[in-house]
Amino acid sequence: MRTVVQRVLRAELWARIEGELLPHAGIGGGLVAFAGIEQADTMRDLEWTASKLVHLRVFQDADDKMNLSLLDLADRGDEPGLLLVPNFTVAGNAQKGRRPDFFNAMKPPQAAEMFEAFVGHAHRLGSGVVVVSGVFGAEMHVEVYNHGPVTICLDSRQ
């Protein structure tokens, strides 16, 4: 599973539902994770990624060092957010030619189930973290106010 993670001051996701683009989910400070589920992914990949997201130490501590995770922020009484966005293009490959291919991306019916399981893992592991998600298969617009900027790429199989 590939995931592009951004530390944010805030983020908002709009989704096209029944032809209308509507506000769907948003967070204040926290992480936005654009998740690309690949054909070879298993529950282990989803669990690894969800755990990595809630434990990723990319927030400043009292000494202004990136030393705190979402869980650490929640423990100190903040309400950090985690916005999970299904994004098959993250599983794309642009090594050859000028057009990326998406052969490694999991097919939609199975990927939808896997994404829901991923969201479930994040909810279970992210005690005190506000976990919200986009709409699988929908057109989405995501407004990200990146903090830093801090952007990390995760791959559950590397």
N, C-alpha and C positions, 0 to 999 in steps of 0.2 A: 504494500500500500504506500503510495506516495502522497505526501501532504506538504503544502506550502503554508507556513504559519507566519502570521504578522502580529506583532504586539501593537495594540491600538489604545487610543484614548477613548474612542467610541466607534461603533460600526452599526450600520442599518442595512437590512436586506428587504428588498421589495420583490414580490413574486407575481407573475402573471397567472391568475387563477380565473378560469372561465372567461378569458379574453380581457380581463382588466388587471392592470398592474397596481397592486395594493401593498401597503406596508405589511410585512409578515413577522419580522423578528429584529431585535436590536439589543445591543449591549453598551454599557459604559466602558470603563477600562477593562482590558483583558486581552484575549487572543481570538483571532479569526483564523480558522483552519480550512483551507480549500483542499478537500479530500478526493483523491483519485483512486478508486478501487480497481485493482487489476485482476485478470482472470485467475492467476495463481494464488490470490489472497485467500487466507483461511481465517477462522475466528482468532487464531493466535496473532495474526497481523493486526486485526482490529483492536484486540486487547492491548497489544504492545503500543500501538499508536495512541489510544485513549490514555493509557498510563503515562506515556511520554508527555502528552499535552498537559495533563494536570500537574505533573512534577517538573516540567521544564523551567529552569531557573533563569528567567530573562527579565525579572523586575528588580528595581533598585532597592537595596537595603538602606539602613541608616548611614552607611559609609559611601553611598552612591555607587555601589557595585551591583552588577547583575547577579543577585544571589538568592532571590525569592521566586517561588512558584505561585501558581494560582491557589494551590492549597494553603501555602504560607499566608497569602493575602487574606484568604477566607478565615484562617485561624486568628488573625489579628483583628477581625471584625469588619474588614472591607467586604464588598459584594462584587468580586471579580466575575467577569463574564467569559464564556467560551461560545463563540458562534461557529457552528459546523456547517460548511457549505459543500454539498455534493458537486463535484466538478470533474467530469470524465476527461477533460482536456489535460488535467495534471498527469494523467496516465499516458499522455501522448508521447510520440517519439519524433523528433525533428532532426535526427542525425543525417539522414539522406534526403537529398532534394530540397525543395522549398516549401513543400506542403507537409505538415505533420500527419502521421498516421496514428490511428487509435486502436490498432489491432490488439494491444495488450489490455485495453480497458475491458472490464467485465461487462457482459451483455446486460441490458437494462432490467429485466425482471429479477435476475439473481442479484444484481448490484443494488437494487432498491431494498431488497431484504437485508443485504449486508450493511447498507448504510443505516438502516433502522437499528440493527444490532450494534453498530458502532456508536450511535447516539445513546443507546441504552447503556453501553459500557461507560461512556463518559459521564452519564448521570450517576451511575453506581459508584464510580471512582472519584467523582468530583464533589464530595460532600462540602456544602457551603458555596459552591461555584454555581452561578446562574448559567445553565447549559440550554442553548436554543439552537435551532437548525433551520436550514433552508428547506425547499420543497424539491424532492427528487424528481428530475425530468422536466421541471418547469423552467421557463425563462426567468432569470433572476437578475436584478441589479443590486450590486453590493457597494455601498459607500463605506470606505475604510479610511479612518483618520489615523494613519500609521504613527506610532510613537517611537521616535529614535532617528531614523527608521531602523526597526529591527525586523528582519525577515529571515526565517530559517526553513530549510528544506529537510524533510524527514523521509526516510525510506525504510520500511519495516524489514526489508531483506538485505540491507547492507551493513 
